[in-house]
Amino acid sequence: MLWLCLHFRELPVECFSSGGDNAQPLFVSEAGRVIGANRPARRLGIRPGMLPTAARAISEAGLHRIRDPQRERRTLEHLATWALQFTPRVSLQPPEGLLLEVAGSLHYFQGLESLRQRISAGLEQRGHRAGTGIAPTPTAAWMLARAGDSTPVTTRAALADRLAPLPVHALPLEKRVRDALEGLGCECVDALRSLPSDGATRRLGRPLLETLQRAHGERSDPRQNWQPPGQFEQLIDCPEAVADVAGLHPLIQQLLDTLCSHLRERDTAIMRLWFMLWHRDRDPTCLPVGVMSPTRDASHLKWLVERRLERLELTADVTAVTLRAGRFHAMQATSGAFDLLDRDDRPARDANWEALIETFDSRLGEERVCMITPMAEHRPERAWAYRRPARVDPSAPSPCTGARPAWLLERPLPLRSCQGRPQYHNAPLVLETGPERIETGWWDGLDVTRDYYHACTAEGRRVWIFRNRRGPRDWYLHGIFA
């Protein structure tokens, strides 16, 4: 096995970044001291250890954030999901490290150095920088990365010599242990390993020595593979409050690019997503977006969101934007069926129809867009329903076997009759076909017992009428044929 560790030293700052180097200075403090700053802030002279008041005096326009461990954890998890494109074995090394088992990926990525360069370039595009350590054990790779030693160790035989000169601060040490090591004069791993085991265990604790044993391959070091969540969620803070819709476009574009990159890495797609616009003094504004078939096309999603924004009136400034995506779907393969002329316009027809529905959804709202769907019901007034638009399954059985009129009256209209013969507008109807008997619904208390006929009026119009078989044998007009 060969492990590559990514150590994100600047994660407390990078988790507040929106990707790349912000033009605006940003620094993070904890317990009343600056602990990190981005490049623009460092150029101005903001350094770790400064008071936040002093840092703000240097950069009045700079952004000041309090360290957020939960946000750092979420960022680390996003990076772990991103790293799955290089190897299926990715493990978290909190609070600021990732471990990748890359032995099985070297051939595919043309060697270790090519893989490392590809990982570094991908992190740079996402606004992250990481130190790397490479070793046959995960703990050794982690120690090398923390010490800033990026030279690979590829064999266990070379581990002891490479770890020996590492400073002890490459290990996570409590203050008590650090003070004890200073008292013993131990400054490197080799000196620590030279201590008598009984005395070292008593003074330094067993966990520290077990960590060294795992690093040297003398103790098993199992790691739990990262399992990405089934949903996507990311938040971007607005550097300045956004007062108009136009200011939301770059934030939305960035979130969609990140989402679609995430989907490509997992070879999945989505059908629904939600934007949450956060305000200071009121509930967030929700913008749902849906598509007809799974997609990960950022430009198409952006176009749909922009149509939603055309109808949006901001009543309060936006301070942050969150993108949430629903459950992931497998990408649908396109049909491989063609005719003798190698033509198949079904995908184009489906795409045009879906694009039309998605446009209506974005402009009018999903609650206003529906289609008539046939139901498995023989009673005509219950044989259809309004539903969300979807592809019609041609194999679905139809409950109706006879011809039905396109225009069905909301309620059957009573007809006059003369000597049992129905009339319409004071003229007798000519019965053409029938009867078609419908007798159903006894289980829900809305049962019907009817004989339906196709009839023709004196003007030549074709209508659909029925006669009750129970009680008074009255005639009713129920539909008109086009």
Secondary structure, DSSP 8 states (H G I E B T S, - for coil): --EEEEE-TTHHHHTT--SS--SS-EEEEETTEEEEE-HHHHHTT--TT--HHHHHHH-TT-EEEE--HHHHHHHHHHHHHHHTTT-S-EEEETTTEEEEE-GGGTTTTTSHHHHHHHHHHHHHHTT---EEEEESSHHHHHHHHHHT--S----GGGHHHHHTTSBGGGS---HHHHHHHHHHT--BHHHHHHS-HHHHHHHH-HHHHHHHHHHTTSS----------SSEEEEEEEEEEE-SGGGGHHHHHHHHHHHHHHHHHHTEEEEEEEEEEE-SSS--EEEEEEEEEEE--HHHHHHHHHHHHHT---SS-EEEEEEEE---EE---------TTS---HHHHHHHHHHHHHHHHHHH-GGG--EEEE-S-SSGGGSEEEE------TTS--S--S---SEEEEEEEEE-EETTEEEETTEE-EEEEEEEEEEE-GGGT--EEEEEEEEE-TTS-EEEEEEESSSS--EEEEEE--
